[in-house]
Amino acid sequence: MLDEDIMFADWDKIIFKNARSRDSKELGNVTAIDDDNIILNQDDIEFKIPKSFVEGYRGNDVFLGLDGKDIQYYQF
């Protein structure tokens, strides 16, 4: 169970946390938030992931409801 309900008003709480996929792969670090997305950086490649994929966070990890291989579709 996650420590926090992600439906909070302060999305900035997850900036600088590590993102993980549902299959436990490290996806990079959350570097920014915009109106509809979280921005991840993985080895100088940026990804724009819709907020709807964010399932929650615990400690330094943000959990996303997508498989690690699917992150490629969100590169920008």
Order of alpha helices (4+ residues) and beta strands (2+ residues): beta-beta-beta-beta-beta-beta
